[in-house]
Amino acid sequence: MAVQDLTQSTLQLVFLTGVDPESGNSTYKNKNFNNVKPGATADQLYEIAIAFEGLQQHSLTLINRRDSSEIRED
């Protein structure tokens, strides 16, 4: 039987920075925070993201959590 162990989490915040004048497409900037505690809950990460949004000049459009896991035989 295989077992999955969560080894690393990253919090990614995506900010809308403007519009490309040539294409008319929205432009975005990512801010990544590595070494997030794997046990952090979605509510905790959301609160942190909202706190960081208040320190930014751009609007927060997306919050991502990226997890890495190790899979091994039990």
mmCIF file of the N, C-alpha and C atoms, coordinates in Angstrom:
data_MODEL
# 
_entry.id   MODEL 
# 
loop_
_atom_site.group_PDB 
_atom_site.id 
_atom_site.type_symbol 
_atom_site.label_atom_id 
_atom_site.label_alt_id 
_atom_site.label_comp_id 
_atom_site.label_asym_id 
_atom_site.label_entity_id 
_atom_site.label_seq_id 
_atom_site.pdbx_PDB_ins_code 
_atom_site.Cartn_x 
_atom_site.Cartn_y 
_atom_site.Cartn_z 
_atom_site.occupancy 
_atom_site.B_iso_or_equiv 
_atom_site.pdbx_formal_charge 
_atom_site.auth_seq_id 
_atom_site.auth_comp_id 
_atom_site.auth_asym_id 
_atom_site.auth_atom_id 
_atom_site.pdbx_PDB_model_num 
ATOM 1   N N  . MET A 1 1  ? 0.852  -1.183 0.000   1.00 0.00 ? 1  MET A N  1 
ATOM 2   C CA . MET A 1 1  ? 0.000  0.000  0.000   1.00 0.00 ? 1  MET A CA 1 
ATOM 3   C C  . MET A 1 1  ? 0.894  1.242  0.000   1.00 0.00 ? 1  MET A C  1 
ATOM 4   N N  . ALA A 1 2  ? 0.548  2.208  -0.806  1.00 0.00 ? 2  ALA A N  1 
ATOM 5   C CA . ALA A 1 2  ? 1.317  3.447  -0.902  1.00 0.00 ? 2  ALA A CA 1 
ATOM 6   C C  . ALA A 1 2  ? 0.804  4.478  0.103   1.00 0.00 ? 2  ALA A C  1 
ATOM 7   N N  . VAL A 1 3  ? 1.736  5.276  0.596   1.00 0.00 ? 3  VAL A N  1 
ATOM 8   C CA . VAL A 1 3  ? 1.424  6.332  1.554   1.00 0.00 ? 3  VAL A CA 1 
ATOM 9   C C  . VAL A 1 3  ? 1.932  7.658  0.987   1.00 0.00 ? 3  VAL A C  1 
ATOM 10  N N  . GLN A 1 4  ? 1.142  8.693  1.159   1.00 0.00 ? 4  GLN A N  1 
ATOM 11  C CA . GLN A 1 4  ? 1.517  10.026 0.680   1.00 0.00 ? 4  GLN A CA 1 
ATOM 12  C C  . GLN A 1 4  ? 1.832  10.916 1.877   1.00 0.00 ? 4  GLN A C  1 
ATOM 13  N N  . ASP A 1 5  ? 3.025  11.526 1.886   1.00 0.00 ? 5  ASP A N  1 
ATOM 14  C CA . ASP A 1 5  ? 3.421  12.456 2.934   1.00 0.00 ? 5  ASP A CA 1 
ATOM 15  C C  . ASP A 1 5  ? 3.600  13.839 2.333   1.00 0.00 ? 5  ASP A C  1 
ATOM 16  N N  . LEU A 1 6  ? 2.842  14.813 2.834   1.00 0.00 ? 6  LEU A N  1 
ATOM 17  C CA . LEU A 1 6  ? 2.971  16.190 2.376   1.00 0.00 ? 6  LEU A CA 1 
ATOM 18  C C  . LEU A 1 6  ? 4.313  16.729 2.856   1.00 0.00 ? 6  LEU A C  1 
ATOM 19  N N  . THR A 1 7  ? 5.155  17.179 1.933   1.00 0.00 ? 7  THR A N  1 
ATOM 20  C CA . THR A 1 7  ? 6.514  17.596 2.295   1.00 0.00 ? 7  THR A CA 1 
ATOM 21  C C  . THR A 1 7  ? 6.734  19.096 2.210   1.00 0.00 ? 7  THR A C  1 
ATOM 22  N N  . GLN A 1 8  ? 6.006  19.791 1.338   1.00 0.00 ? 8  GLN A N  1 
ATOM 23  C CA . GLN A 1 8  ? 6.230  21.234 1.171   1.00 0.00 ? 8  GLN A CA 1 
ATOM 24  C C  . GLN A 1 8  ? 4.972  21.900 0.647   1.00 0.00 ? 8  GLN A C  1 
ATOM 25  N N  . SER A 1 9  ? 4.720  23.126 1.118   1.00 0.00 ? 9  SER A N  1 
ATOM 26  C CA . SER A 1 9  ? 3.606  23.930 0.627   1.00 0.00 ? 9  SER A CA 1 
ATOM 27  C C  . SER A 1 9  ? 4.106  25.316 0.258   1.00 0.00 ? 9  SER A C  1 
ATOM 28  N N  . THR A 1 10 ? 3.498  25.872 -0.787  1.00 0.00 ? 10 THR A N  1 
ATOM 29  C CA . THR A 1 10 ? 3.809  27.225 -1.234  1.00 0.00 ? 10 THR A CA 1 
ATOM 30  C C  . THR A 1 10 ? 2.499  27.985 -1.370  1.00 0.00 ? 10 THR A C  1 
ATOM 31  N N  . LEU A 1 11 ? 2.482  29.220 -0.896  1.00 0.00 ? 11 LEU A N  1 
ATOM 32  C CA . LEU A 1 11 ? 1.332  30.099 -1.049  1.00 0.00 ? 11 LEU A CA 1 
ATOM 33  C C  . LEU A 1 11 ? 1.635  31.044 -2.203  1.00 0.00 ? 11 LEU A C  1 
ATOM 34  N N  . GLN A 1 12 ? 0.750  31.075 -3.194  1.00 0.00 ? 12 GLN A N  1 
ATOM 35  C CA . GLN A 1 12 ? 0.931  31.951 -4.347  1.00 0.00 ? 12 GLN A CA 1 
ATOM 36  C C  . GLN A 1 12 ? -0.219 32.945 -4.393  1.00 0.00 ? 12 GLN A C  1 
ATOM 37  N N  . LEU A 1 13 ? 0.128  34.235 -4.445  1.00 0.00 ? 13 LEU A N  1 
ATOM 38  C CA . LEU A 1 13 ? -0.861 35.295 -4.584  1.00 0.00 ? 13 LEU A CA 1 
ATOM 39  C C  . LEU A 1 13 ? -0.726 35.882 -5.983  1.00 0.00 ? 13 LEU A C  1 
ATOM 40  N N  . VAL A 1 14 ? -1.842 36.035 -6.674  1.00 0.00 ? 14 VAL A N  1 
ATOM 41  C CA . VAL A 1 14 ? -1.844 36.574 -8.035  1.00 0.00 ? 14 VAL A CA 1 
ATOM 42  C C  . VAL A 1 14 ? -2.543 37.929 -8.003  1.00 0.00 ? 14 VAL A C  1 
ATOM 43  N N  . PHE A 1 15 ? -1.821 38.963 -8.478  1.00 0.00 ? 15 PHE A N  1 
ATOM 44  C CA . PHE A 1 15 ? -2.334 40.327 -8.474  1.00 0.00 ? 15 PHE A CA 1 
ATOM 45  C C  . PHE A 1 15 ? -2.564 40.818 -9.894  1.00 0.00 ? 15 PHE A C  1 
ATOM 46  N N  . LEU A 1 16 ? -3.667 41.521 -10.102 1.00 0.00 ? 16 LEU A N  1 
ATOM 47  C CA . LEU A 1 16 ? -3.950 42.161 -11.377 1.00 0.00 ? 16 LEU A CA 1 
ATOM 48  C C  . LEU A 1 16 ? -3.154 43.458 -11.423 1.00 0.00 ? 16 LEU A C  1 
ATOM 49  N N  . THR A 1 17 ? -2.246 43.579 -12.395 1.00 0.00 ? 17 THR A N  1 
ATOM 50  C CA . THR A 1 17 ? -1.368 44.755 -12.453 1.00 0.00 ? 17 THR A CA 1 
ATOM 51  C C  . THR A 1 17 ? -1.786 45.763 -13.510 1.00 0.00 ? 17 THR A C  1 
ATOM 52  N N  . GLY A 1 18 ? -2.679 45.372 -14.411 1.00 0.00 ? 18 GLY A N  1 
ATOM 53  C CA . GLY A 1 18 ? -3.124 46.308 -15.436 1.00 0.00 ? 18 GLY A CA 1 
ATOM 54  C C  . GLY A 1 18 ? -3.575 45.594 -16.684 1.00 0.00 ? 18 GLY A C  1 
ATOM 55  N N  . VAL A 1 19 ? -3.538 46.342 -17.795 1.00 0.00 ? 19 VAL A N  1 
ATOM 56  C CA . VAL A 1 19 ? -3.957 45.812 -19.092 1.00 0.00 ? 19 VAL A CA 1 
ATOM 57  C C  . VAL A 1 19 ? -2.864 46.109 -20.102 1.00 0.00 ? 19 VAL A C  1 
ATOM 58  N N  . ASP A 1 20 ? -2.514 45.109 -20.887 1.00 0.00 ? 20 ASP A N  1 
ATOM 59  C CA . ASP A 1 20 ? -1.533 45.277 -21.957 1.00 0.00 ? 20 ASP A CA 1 
ATOM 60  C C  . ASP A 1 20 ? -2.175 46.139 -23.044 1.00 0.00 ? 20 ASP A C  1 
ATOM 61  N N  . PRO A 1 21 ? -1.585 47.313 -23.350 1.00 0.00 ? 21 PRO A N  1 
ATOM 62  C CA . PRO A 1 21 ? -2.208 48.220 -24.323 1.00 0.00 ? 21 PRO A CA 1 
ATOM 63  C C  . PRO A 1 21 ? -2.270 47.653 -25.740 1.00 0.00 ? 21 PRO A C  1 
ATOM 64  N N  . GLU A 1 22 ? -1.363 46.768 -26.081 1.00 0.00 ? 22 GLU A N  1 
ATOM 65  C CA . GLU A 1 22 ? -1.355 46.208 -27.438 1.00 0.00 ? 22 GLU A CA 1 
ATOM 66  C C  . GLU A 1 22 ? -2.403 45.123 -27.626 1.00 0.00 ? 22 GLU A C  1 
ATOM 67  N N  . SER A 1 23 ? -2.491 44.212 -26.669 1.00 0.00 ? 23 SER A N  1 
ATOM 68  C CA . SER A 1 23 ? -3.398 43.075 -26.829 1.00 0.00 ? 23 SER A CA 1 
ATOM 69  C C  . SER A 1 23 ? -4.737 43.277 -26.123 1.00 0.00 ? 23 SER A C  1 
ATOM 70  N N  . GLY A 1 24 ? -4.763 44.154 -25.135 1.00 0.00 ? 24 GLY A N  1 
ATOM 71  C CA . GLY A 1 24 ? -5.982 44.345 -24.359 1.00 0.00 ? 24 GLY A CA 1 
ATOM 72  C C  . GLY A 1 24 ? -6.180 43.293 -23.281 1.00 0.00 ? 24 GLY A C  1 
ATOM 73  N N  . ASN A 1 25 ? -5.214 42.379 -23.142 1.00 0.00 ? 25 ASN A N  1 
ATOM 74  C CA . ASN A 1 25 ? -5.288 41.334 -22.119 1.00 0.00 ? 25 ASN A CA 1 
ATOM 75  C C  . ASN A 1 25 ? -4.841 41.869 -20.765 1.00 0.00 ? 25 ASN A C  1 
ATOM 76  N N  . SER A 1 26 ? -5.423 41.315 -19.718 1.00 0.00 ? 26 SER A N  1 
ATOM 77  C CA . SER A 1 26 ? -5.025 41.675 -18.360 1.00 0.00 ? 26 SER A CA 1 
ATOM 78  C C  . SER A 1 26 ? -3.610 41.173 -18.098 1.00 0.00 ? 26 SER A C  1 
ATOM 79  N N  . THR A 1 27 ? -2.867 41.909 -17.273 1.00 0.00 ? 27 THR A N  1 
ATOM 80  C CA . THR A 1 27 ? -1.529 41.477 -16.872 1.00 0.00 ? 27 THR A CA 1 
ATOM 81  C C  . THR A 1 27 ? -1.545 41.186 -15.378 1.00 0.00 ? 27 THR A C  1 
ATOM 82  N N  . TYR A 1 28 ? -0.756 40.196 -14.994 1.00 0.00 ? 28 TYR A N  1 
ATOM 83  C CA . TYR A 1 28 ? -0.750 39.729 -13.616 1.00 0.00 ? 28 TYR A CA 1 
ATOM 84  C C  . TYR A 1 28 ? 0.677  39.620 -13.099 1.00 0.00 ? 28 TYR A C  1 
ATOM 85  N N  . LYS A 1 29 ? 0.800  39.675 -11.778 1.00 0.00 ? 29 LYS A N  1 
ATOM 86  C CA . LYS A 1 29 ? 2.085  39.454 -11.123 1.00 0.00 ? 29 LYS A CA 1 
ATOM 87  C C  . LYS A 1 29 ? 1.846  38.455 -10.000 1.00 0.00 ? 29 LYS A C  1 
ATOM 88  N N  . ASN A 1 30 ? 2.741  37.470 -9.897  1.00 0.00 ? 30 ASN A N  1 
ATOM 89  C CA . ASN A 1 30 ? 2.654  36.457 -8.837  1.00 0.00 ? 30 ASN A CA 1 
ATOM 90  C C  . ASN A 1 30 ? 3.635  36.773 -7.732  1.00 0.00 ? 30 ASN A C  1 
ATOM 91  N N  . LYS A 1 31 ? 3.206  36.541 -6.498  1.00 0.00 ? 31 LYS A N  1 
ATOM 92  C CA . LYS A 1 31 ? 4.100  36.577 -5.344  1.00 0.00 ? 31 LYS A CA 1 
ATOM 93  C C  . LYS A 1 31 ? 3.988  35.221 -4.676  1.00 0.00 ? 31 LYS A C  1 
ATOM 94  N N  . ASN A 1 32 ? 5.137  34.571 -4.513  1.00 0.00 ? 32 ASN A N  1 
ATOM 95  C CA . ASN A 1 32 ? 5.165  33.233 -3.922  1.00 0.00 ? 32 ASN A CA 1 
ATOM 96  C C  . ASN A 1 32 ? 5.828  33.271 -2.559  1.00 0.00 ? 32 ASN A C  1 
ATOM 97  N N  . PHE A 1 33 ? 5.254  32.536 -1.648  1.00 0.00 ? 33 PHE A N  1 
ATOM 98  C CA . PHE A 1 33 ? 5.796  32.405 -0.297  1.00 0.00 ? 33 PHE A CA 1 
ATOM 99  C C  . PHE A 1 33 ? 6.067  30.919 -0.066  1.00 0.00 ? 33 PHE A C  1 
ATOM 100 N N  . ASN A 1 34 ? 7.337  30.565 -0.025  1.00 0.00 ? 34 ASN A N  1 
ATOM 101 C CA . ASN A 1 34 ? 7.752  29.176 0.146   1.00 0.00 ? 34 ASN A CA 1 
ATOM 102 C C  . ASN A 1 34 ? 7.791  28.805 1.621   1.00 0.00 ? 34 ASN A C  1 
ATOM 103 N N  . ASN A 1 35 ? 7.949  27.543 1.872   1.00 0.00 ? 35 ASN A N  1 
ATOM 104 C CA . ASN A 1 35 ? 8.100  26.995 3.220   1.00 0.00 ? 35 ASN A CA 1 
ATOM 105 C C  . ASN A 1 35 ? 6.897  27.266 4.122   1.00 0.00 ? 35 ASN A C  1 
ATOM 106 N N  . VAL A 1 36 ? 5.714  27.248 3.525   1.00 0.00 ? 36 VAL A N  1 
ATOM 107 C CA . VAL A 1 36 ? 4.486  27.344 4.311   1.00 0.00 ? 36 VAL A CA 1 
ATOM 108 C C  . VAL A 1 36 ? 4.348  26.043 5.087   1.00 0.00 ? 36 VAL A C  1 
ATOM 109 N N  . LYS A 1 37 ? 3.951  26.126 6.335   1.00 0.00 ? 37 LYS A N  1 
ATOM 110 C CA . LYS A 1 37 ? 3.778  24.906 7.123   1.00 0.00 ? 37 LYS A CA 1 
ATOM 111 C C  . LYS A 1 37 ? 2.746  24.007 6.446   1.00 0.00 ? 37 LYS A C  1 
ATOM 112 N N  . PRO A 1 38 ? 3.099  22.762 6.209   1.00 0.00 ? 38 PRO A N  1 
ATOM 113 C CA . PRO A 1 38 ? 2.155  21.851 5.542   1.00 0.00 ? 38 PRO A CA 1 
ATOM 114 C C  . PRO A 1 38 ? 0.835  21.700 6.284   1.00 0.00 ? 38 PRO A C  1 
ATOM 115 N N  . GLY A 1 39 ? 0.839  21.914 7.588   1.00 0.00 ? 39 GLY A N  1 
ATOM 116 C CA . GLY A 1 39 ? -0.386 21.782 8.373   1.00 0.00 ? 39 GLY A CA 1 
ATOM 117 C C  . GLY A 1 39 ? -1.263 23.019 8.382   1.00 0.00 ? 39 GLY A C  1 
ATOM 118 N N  . ALA A 1 40 ? -0.852 24.079 7.697   1.00 0.00 ? 40 ALA A N  1 
ATOM 119 C CA . ALA A 1 40 ? -1.644 25.316 7.667   1.00 0.00 ? 40 ALA A CA 1 
ATOM 120 C C  . ALA A 1 40 ? -2.984 25.051 6.983   1.00 0.00 ? 40 ALA A C  1 
ATOM 121 N N  . THR A 1 41 ? -4.048 25.577 7.567   1.00 0.00 ? 41 THR A N  1 
ATOM 122 C CA . THR A 1 41 ? -5.384 25.372 7.003   1.00 0.00 ? 41 THR A CA 1 
ATOM 123 C C  . THR A 1 41 ? -5.680 26.398 5.916   1.00 0.00 ? 41 THR A C  1 
ATOM 124 N N  . ALA A 1 42 ? -6.710 26.118 5.138   1.00 0.00 ? 42 ALA A N  1 
ATOM 125 C CA . ALA A 1 42 ? -7.135 27.055 4.091   1.00 0.00 ? 42 ALA A CA 1 
ATOM 126 C C  . ALA A 1 42 ? -7.547 28.395 4.707   1.00 0.00 ? 42 ALA A C  1 
ATOM 127 N N  . ASP A 1 43 ? -8.229 28.364 5.845   1.00 0.00 ? 43 ASP A N  1 
ATOM 128 C CA . ASP A 1 43 ? -8.637 29.606 6.516   1.00 0.00 ? 43 ASP A CA 1 
ATOM 129 C C  . ASP A 1 43 ? -7.426 30.436 6.930   1.00 0.00 ? 43 ASP A C  1 
ATOM 130 N N  . GLN A 1 44 ? -6.401 29.796 7.458   1.00 0.00 ? 44 GLN A N  1 
ATOM 131 C CA . GLN A 1 44 ? -5.192 30.513 7.872   1.00 0.00 ? 44 GLN A CA 1 
ATOM 132 C C  . GLN A 1 44 ? -4.494 31.152 6.682   1.00 0.00 ? 44 GLN A C  1 
ATOM 133 N N  . LEU A 1 45 ? -4.375 30.416 5.592   1.00 0.00 ? 45 LEU A N  1 
ATOM 134 C CA . LEU A 1 45 ? -3.724 30.948 4.397   1.00 0.00 ? 45 LEU A CA 1 
ATOM 135 C C  . LEU A 1 45 ? -4.536 32.083 3.788   1.00 0.00 ? 45 LEU A C  1 
ATOM 136 N N  . TYR A 1 46 ? -5.850 31.970 3.824   1.00 0.00 ? 46 TYR A N  1 
ATOM 137 C CA . TYR A 1 46 ? -6.714 33.027 3.310   1.00 0.00 ? 46 TYR A CA 1 
ATOM 138 C C  . TYR A 1 46 ? -6.523 34.316 4.111   1.00 0.00 ? 46 TYR A C  1 
ATOM 139 N N  . GLU A 1 47 ? -6.484 34.200 5.430   1.00 0.00 ? 47 GLU A N  1 
ATOM 140 C CA . GLU A 1 47 ? -6.280 35.378 6.283   1.00 0.00 ? 47 GLU A CA 1 
ATOM 141 C C  . GLU A 1 47 ? -4.937 36.051 5.994   1.00 0.00 ? 47 GLU A C  1 
ATOM 142 N N  . ILE A 1 48 ? -3.901 35.261 5.793   1.00 0.00 ? 48 ILE A N  1 
ATOM 143 C CA . ILE A 1 48 ? -2.583 35.804 5.467   1.00 0.00 ? 48 ILE A CA 1 
ATOM 144 C C  . ILE A 1 48 ? -2.622 36.514 4.119   1.00 0.00 ? 48 ILE A C  1 
ATOM 145 N N  . ALA A 1 49 ? -3.274 35.904 3.132   1.00 0.00 ? 49 ALA A N  1 
ATOM 146 C CA . ALA A 1 49 ? -3.365 36.504 1.800   1.00 0.00 ? 49 ALA A CA 1 
ATOM 147 C C  . ALA A 1 49 ? -4.090 37.842 1.853   1.00 0.00 ? 49 ALA A C  1 
ATOM 148 N N  . ILE A 1 50 ? -5.166 37.919 2.604   1.00 0.00 ? 50 ILE A N  1 
ATOM 149 C CA . ILE A 1 50 ? -5.918 39.174 2.725   1.00 0.00 ? 50 ILE A CA 1 
ATOM 150 C C  . ILE A 1 50 ? -5.076 40.238 3.437   1.00 0.00 ? 50 ILE A C  1 
ATOM 151 N N  . ALA A 1 51 ? -4.296 39.835 4.423   1.00 0.00 ? 51 ALA A N  1 
ATOM 152 C CA . ALA A 1 51 ? -3.411 40.779 5.109   1.00 0.00 ? 51 ALA A CA 1 
ATOM 153 C C  . ALA A 1 51 ? -2.359 41.333 4.150   1.00 0.00 ? 51 ALA A C  1 
ATOM 154 N N  . PHE A 1 52 ? -1.779 40.476 3.312   1.00 0.00 ? 52 PHE A N  1 
ATOM 155 C CA . PHE A 1 52 ? -0.786 40.930 2.333   1.00 0.00 ? 52 PHE A CA 1 
ATOM 156 C C  . PHE A 1 52 ? -1.416 41.822 1.273   1.00 0.00 ? 52 PHE A C  1 
ATOM 157 N N  . GLU A 1 53 ? -2.665 41.557 0.928   1.00 0.00 ? 53 GLU A N  1 
ATOM 158 C CA . GLU A 1 53 ? -3.339 42.379 -0.075  1.00 0.00 ? 53 GLU A CA 1 
ATOM 159 C C  . GLU A 1 53 ? -3.379 43.843 0.363   1.00 0.00 ? 53 GLU A C  1 
ATOM 160 N N  . GLY A 1 54 ? -3.581 44.062 1.642   1.00 0.00 ? 54 GLY A N  1 
ATOM 161 C CA . GLY A 1 54 ? -3.631 45.425 2.159   1.00 0.00 ? 54 GLY A CA 1 
ATOM 162 C C  . GLY A 1 54 ? -2.314 46.164 2.044   1.00 0.00 ? 54 GLY A C  1 
ATOM 163 N N  . LEU A 1 55 ? -1.221 45.443 1.841   1.00 0.00 ? 55 LEU A N  1 
ATOM 164 C CA . LEU A 1 55 ? 0.100  46.049 1.716   1.00 0.00 ? 55 LEU A CA 1 
ATOM 165 C C  . LEU A 1 55 ? 0.504  46.270 0.257   1.00 0.00 ? 55 LEU A C  1 
ATOM 166 N N  . GLN A 1 56 ? -0.359 45.869 -0.677  1.00 0.00 ? 56 GLN A N  1 
ATOM 167 C CA . GLN A 1 56 ? -0.027 45.930 -2.097  1.00 0.00 ? 56 GLN A CA 1 
ATOM 168 C C  . GLN A 1 56 ? -0.784 47.061 -2.786  1.00 0.00 ? 56 GLN A C  1 
ATOM 169 N N  . GLN A 1 57 ? -0.237 47.514 -3.902  1.00 0.00 ? 57 GLN A N  1 
ATOM 170 C CA . GLN A 1 57 ? -0.931 48.550 -4.671  1.00 0.00 ? 57 GLN A CA 1 
ATOM 171 C C  . GLN A 1 57 ? -1.889 47.948 -5.699  1.00 0.00 ? 57 GLN A C  1 
ATOM 172 N N  . HIS A 1 58 ? -1.760 46.646 -5.971  1.00 0.00 ? 58 HIS A N  1 
ATOM 173 C CA . HIS A 1 58 ? -2.596 45.984 -6.966  1.00 0.00 ? 58 HIS A CA 1 
ATOM 174 C C  . HIS A 1 58 ? -3.646 45.112 -6.291  1.00 0.00 ? 58 HIS A C  1 
ATOM 175 N N  . SER A 1 59 ? -4.695 44.785 -7.037  1.00 0.00 ? 59 SER A N  1 
ATOM 176 C CA . SER A 1 59 ? -5.798 43.983 -6.510  1.00 0.00 ? 59 SER A CA 1 
ATOM 177 C C  . SER A 1 59 ? -5.460 42.493 -6.549  1.00 0.00 ? 59 SER A C  1 
ATOM 178 N N  . LEU A 1 60 ? -5.762 41.824 -5.455  1.00 0.00 ? 60 LEU A N  1 
ATOM 179 C CA . LEU A 1 60 ? -5.572 40.378 -5.360  1.00 0.00 ? 60 LEU A CA 1 
ATOM 180 C C  . LEU A 1 60 ? -6.686 39.694 -6.145  1.00 0.00 ? 60 LEU A C  1 
ATOM 181 N N  . THR A 1 61 ? -6.313 38.835 -7.094  1.00 0.00 ? 61 THR A N  1 
ATOM 182 C CA . THR A 1 61 ? -7.324 38.177 -7.915  1.00 0.00 ? 61 THR A CA 1 
ATOM 183 C C  . THR A 1 61 ? -7.418 36.674 -7.676  1.00 0.00 ? 61 THR A C  1 
ATOM 184 N N  . LEU A 1 62 ? -6.347 36.070 -7.143  1.00 0.00 ? 62 LEU A N  1 
ATOM 185 C CA . LEU A 1 62 ? -6.349 34.623 -6.977  1.00 0.00 ? 62 LEU A CA 1 
ATOM 186 C C  . LEU A 1 62 ? -5.382 34.222 -5.868  1.00 0.00 ? 62 LEU A C  1 
ATOM 187 N N  . ILE A 1 63 ? -5.788 33.237 -5.086  1.00 0.00 ? 63 ILE A N  1 
ATOM 188 C CA . ILE A 1 63 ? -4.940 32.668 -4.031  1.00 0.00 ? 63 ILE A CA 1 
ATOM 189 C C  . ILE A 1 63 ? -4.775 31.188 -4.346  1.00 0.00 ? 63 ILE A C  1 
ATOM 190 N N  . ASN A 1 64 ? -3.536 30.742 -4.477  1.00 0.00 ? 64 ASN A N  1 
ATOM 191 C CA . ASN A 1 64 ? -3.240 29.332 -4.759  1.00 0.00 ? 64 ASN A CA 1 
ATOM 192 C C  . ASN A 1 64 ? -2.378 28.738 -3.654  1.00 0.00 ? 64 ASN A C  1 
ATOM 193 N N  . ARG A 1 65 ? -2.633 27.488 -3.375  1.00 0.00 ? 65 ARG A N  1 
ATOM 194 C CA . ARG A 1 65 ? -1.747 26.717 -2.507  1.00 0.00 ? 65 ARG A CA 1 
ATOM 195 C C  . ARG A 1 65 ? -1.189 25.584 -3.351  1.00 0.00 ? 65 ARG A C  1 
ATOM 196 N N  . ARG A 1 66 ? 0.118  25.479 -3.377  1.00 0.00 ? 66 ARG A N  1 
ATOM 197 C CA . ARG A 1 66 ? 0.778  24.430 -4.155  1.00 0.00 ? 66 ARG A CA 1 
ATOM 198 C C  . ARG A 1 66 ? 1.482  23.495 -3.168  1.00 0.00 ? 66 ARG A C  1 
ATOM 199 N N  . ASP A 1 67 ? 1.072  22.247 -3.196  1.00 0.00 ? 67 ASP A N  1 
ATOM 200 C CA . ASP A 1 67 ? 1.615  21.245 -2.277  1.00 0.00 ? 67 ASP A CA 1 
ATOM 201 C C  . ASP A 1 67 ? 2.477  20.237 -3.037  1.00 0.00 ? 67 ASP A C  1 
ATOM 202 N N  . SER A 1 68 ? 3.545  19.809 -2.389  1.00 0.00 ? 68 SER A N  1 
ATOM 203 C CA . SER A 1 68 ? 4.370  18.722 -2.900  1.00 0.00 ? 68 SER A CA 1 
ATOM 204 C C  . SER A 1 68 ? 4.320  17.583 -1.901  1.00 0.00 ? 68 SER A C  1 
ATOM 205 N N  . SER A 1 69 ? 4.223  16.397 -2.425  1.00 0.00 ? 69 SER A N  1 
ATOM 206 C CA . SER A 1 69 ? 4.140  15.224 -1.566  1.00 0.00 ? 69 SER A CA 1 
ATOM 207 C C  . SER A 1 69 ? 5.151  14.167 -1.992  1.00 0.00 ? 69 SER A C  1 
ATOM 208 N N  . GLU A 1 70 ? 5.520  13.367 -1.022  1.00 0.00 ? 70 GLU A N  1 
ATOM 209 C CA . GLU A 1 70 ? 6.376  12.212 -1.277  1.00 0.00 ? 70 GLU A CA 1 
ATOM 210 C C  . GLU A 1 70 ? 5.487  10.978 -1.169  1.00 0.00 ? 70 GLU A C  1 
ATOM 211 N N  . ILE A 1 71 ? 5.560  10.128 -2.167  1.00 0.00 ? 71 ILE A N  1 
ATOM 212 C CA . ILE A 1 71 ? 4.779  8.899  -2.158  1.00 0.00 ? 71 ILE A CA 1 
ATOM 213 C C  . ILE A 1 71 ? 5.749  7.726  -1.989  1.00 0.00 ? 71 ILE A C  1 
ATOM 214 N N  . ARG A 1 72 ? 5.446  6.891  -1.028  1.00 0.00 ? 72 ARG A N  1 
ATOM 215 C CA . ARG A 1 72 ? 6.324  5.768  -0.743  1.00 0.00 ? 72 ARG A CA 1 
ATOM 216 C C  . ARG A 1 72 ? 5.479  4.566  -0.348  1.00 0.00 ? 72 ARG A C  1 
ATOM 217 N N  . GLU A 1 73 ? 6.131  3.428  -0.319  1.00 0.00 ? 73 GLU A N  1 
ATOM 218 C CA . GLU A 1 73 ? 5.439  2.215  0.105   1.00 0.00 ? 73 GLU A CA 1 
ATOM 219 C C  . GLU A 1 73 ? 5.413  2.166  1.626   1.00 0.00 ? 73 GLU A C  1 
ATOM 220 N N  . ASP A 1 74 ? 4.303  1.774  2.161   1.00 0.00 ? 74 ASP A N  1 
ATOM 221 C CA . ASP A 1 74 ? 4.140  1.723  3.612   1.00 0.00 ? 74 ASP A CA 1 
ATOM 222 C C  . ASP A 1 74 ? 4.758  0.473  4.180   1.00 0.00 ? 74 ASP A C  1 
# 
